[in-house]
Structures are given as C-alpha cells and as structure tokens.
C-alpha cells in the first residue's frame, strides 16, 4: 500500500516507542546512568492507532501515564467515565501538539496516499467466502489510517 518494502518491524511491539519516550523525556522504567527511574507509570498511546506506521512511534501520540489511570485509558475500558476522561485527555493533548497532529492529518489525507490505499483495497478478492475478512480489513485500515479529529468534550 505504501510502496515501501523497507519497513522495520518492532519485534516486541513496544521496544521502539519505549526507546523514543525514554530518550525524549529522560525517564525510564529501568534506571540507568542516562535516565532517571520512573515507577508505576506505563507508556500509552493517546490517540490509539497503534497499527498505523505514522502514529505508532509519533512522540505526540505517546505519554507516560500513572498505572492507576489505566482503567480509564485501556482499549478494553468501557463506560461513561472512560469516554469522558478520554475525550478530555485527548482534547488537552491535541491542543498541546496541534501543529504536529495537523501535519499528520495533512499527510494521511493526501490524495496520492488515499488513492493508493483505495486501489490496493479494490484489488483484494471479492470472493464471497473472503468478503467478511476483506470488509474487516477495510474497516481496520479506515480506522487506523484516518485523521485525528477532535470532538468537543461533553
């Protein structure tokens, strides 16, 4: 889809974000001579989109969060309080990093990219047996490779 066969895969699915946030903040879950120890915090993606090659390691999409807040931020979290917390947290993060997020939004909505993604998805099999899988994949691509649009908090 992206015309780039040289994408490096993060073997643990967390090594690269951990390294980036450690180097940018100076904090680390493991104490070292170069990084101050941080305890009872975890790295979280503010806007999700962890399968998106652009947002997975974007510094504006990562944060150290106190573990006690995890019930309000995890992808498995549900409920009105979770929705309210996430909306407020994302809004504050968006305001802080708006120029970077808007740059991402421009990139992800460029016709050259969106047309290439659409052409790739159109090539996928339309076999009736595979149709459910293809539709699931289309939805996943649409969700992950979408601009970040903020709703006003309730």
C-alpha positions as CSV (number, residue, x, y, z in Angstrom):
1,X,0.0,0.0,0.0
2,X,2.8,2.4,0.9
3,X,5.3,1.5,-1.8
4,X,8.0,0.9,0.8
5,X,9.3,-2.6,1.3
6,X,11.9,-1.4,3.9
7,X,9.6,-1.1,6.9
8,X,11.3,-2.2,10.1
9,X,9.2,-4.3,12.4
10,X,9.3,-3.7,16.1
11,X,9.9,-7.3,17.4
12,X,8.3,-6.7,20.8
13,X,5.7,-4.2,19.6
14,X,6.9,-1.9,22.3
15,X,10.6,-1.5,22.1
16,X,10.7,1.5,19.7
17,X,8.0,3.6,21.5
18,X,9.7,2.8,24.8
19,X,13.1,3.9,23.4
20,X,11.7,7.1,21.9
21,X,9.8,8.3,25.0
22,X,12.8,7.3,27.2
23,X,15.2,9.4,25.1
24,X,12.8,12.4,24.8
25,X,11.8,12.5,28.5
26,X,15.0,11.3,30.2
27,X,12.9,8.8,32.2
28,X,13.0,5.1,32.0
29,X,11.3,2.1,33.7
30,X,14.8,0.7,34.2
31,X,17.2,3.0,35.9
32,X,20.4,3.8,34.1
33,X,23.2,6.4,34.2
34,X,21.5,8.4,31.4
35,X,17.9,8.1,32.5
36,X,16.0,8.7,35.8
37,X,13.9,5.9,37.0
38,X,10.1,6.2,36.8
39,X,7.9,3.8,38.7
40,X,4.2,2.9,38.5
41,X,3.9,4.5,35.1
42,X,3.2,2.9,31.7
43,X,3.6,4.1,28.2
44,X,0.2,4.7,26.5
45,X,-0.8,5.8,23.0
46,X,-3.0,8.9,23.4
47,X,-5.0,8.5,20.2
48,X,-4.5,4.8,19.7
49,X,-3.8,3.9,16.1
50,X,-1.0,1.5,17.1
51,X,-1.2,-0.3,13.8
52,X,-0.5,2.9,11.9
53,X,3.1,3.3,10.8
54,X,3.0,7.0,11.3
55,X,1.3,7.2,14.7
56,X,2.8,4.1,16.4
57,X,6.1,6.0,17.2
58,X,4.9,9.6,16.9
59,X,6.1,11.3,20.1
60,X,2.9,13.4,20.2
61,X,0.9,10.1,20.5
62,X,2.8,8.7,23.4
63,X,2.8,9.5,27.1
64,X,3.8,8.1,30.5
65,X,0.6,7.6,32.4
66,X,0.3,6.6,36.0
67,X,-0.8,3.0,36.2
68,X,-3.7,3.9,38.4
69,X,-5.3,5.7,35.4
70,X,-5.2,2.6,33.2
71,X,-8.8,1.7,33.9
72,X,-9.7,5.0,32.0
73,X,-7.3,4.6,29.1
74,X,-7.0,1.0,28.1
75,X,-8.6,-0.2,24.9
76,X,-10.7,-2.7,27.0
77,X,-12.1,0.1,29.2
78,X,-15.8,0.9,28.7
79,X,-18.3,3.3,30.2
80,X,-19.4,6.9,30.5
81,X,-16.5,7.9,32.8
82,X,-14.0,6.3,30.4
83,X,-15.5,8.2,27.5
84,X,-15.4,11.5,29.4
85,X,-11.9,11.0,30.6
86,X,-10.5,10.0,27.2
87,X,-12.3,12.9,25.5
88,X,-10.8,15.5,27.9
89,X,-7.3,13.9,27.9
90,X,-7.2,13.7,24.1
91,X,-8.5,17.3,23.7
92,X,-5.8,18.6,26.0
93,X,-3.1,16.5,24.2
94,X,-4.5,17.7,20.8
95,X,-4.2,21.4,21.9
96,X,-0.6,20.9,23.1
97,X,0.5,19.1,19.9
98,X,-1.9,20.6,17.4
99,X,0.8,21.6,14.8
100,X,2.3,18.1,14.7
101,X,-1.1,16.4,14.6
102,X,-2.3,18.7,11.8
103,X,0.9,17.8,9.9
104,X,0.0,14.1,10.3
105,X,-3.6,14.9,9.2
106,X,-2.4,16.6,6.0
107,X,-0.1,13.6,5.3
108,X,-2.7,10.9,5.9
109,X,-5.3,12.7,3.8
110,X,-3.1,13.4,0.7
111,X,-4.9,12.1,-2.4
112,X,-1.8,10.3,-3.5
113,X,-1.9,8.2,-0.4
114,X,-5.6,7.8,-0.1
115,X,-5.9,6.8,-3.8
116,X,-3.1,4.3,-3.4
117,X,-4.8,2.7,-0.4
118,X,-8.2,2.6,-2.2
119,X,-6.6,1.0,-5.3
120,X,-4.9,-1.6,-3.1
121,X,-8.2,-2.4,-1.2
122,X,-10.0,-2.6,-4.6
123,X,-7.6,-5.3,-5.7
124,X,-8.5,-7.6,-2.8
125,X,-10.5,-10.6,-3.5
126,X,-14.3,-10.1,-3.7
127,X,-14.8,-13.9,-3.3
128,X,-18.0,-14.3,-1.2
129,X,-16.2,-16.5,1.3
130,X,-13.5,-13.9,1.8
131,X,-15.8,-10.9,1.8
132,X,-16.2,-10.7,5.6
133,X,-12.5,-10.8,6.1
134,X,-11.9,-8.2,3.4
135,X,-14.5,-5.9,4.9
136,X,-13.0,-6.3,8.4
137,X,-9.6,-5.4,6.9
138,X,-11.1,-2.4,5.1
139,X,-12.6,-1.1,8.4
140,X,-9.3,-1.7,10.2
141,X,-7.4,0.3,7.5
142,X,-10.0,3.0,7.6
143,X,-9.9,3.3,11.4
144,X,-6.1,3.2,11.7
145,X,-5.2,5.4,8.7
146,X,-7.6,8.2,9.4
147,X,-7.0,11.8,10.5
148,X,-7.3,12.8,14.2
149,X,-10.4,14.9,14.5
150,X,-11.4,16.2,17.9
151,X,-14.9,16.3,19.1
152,X,-15.8,18.9,21.7
153,X,-15.9,17.4,25.2
154,X,-19.5,16.9,26.5
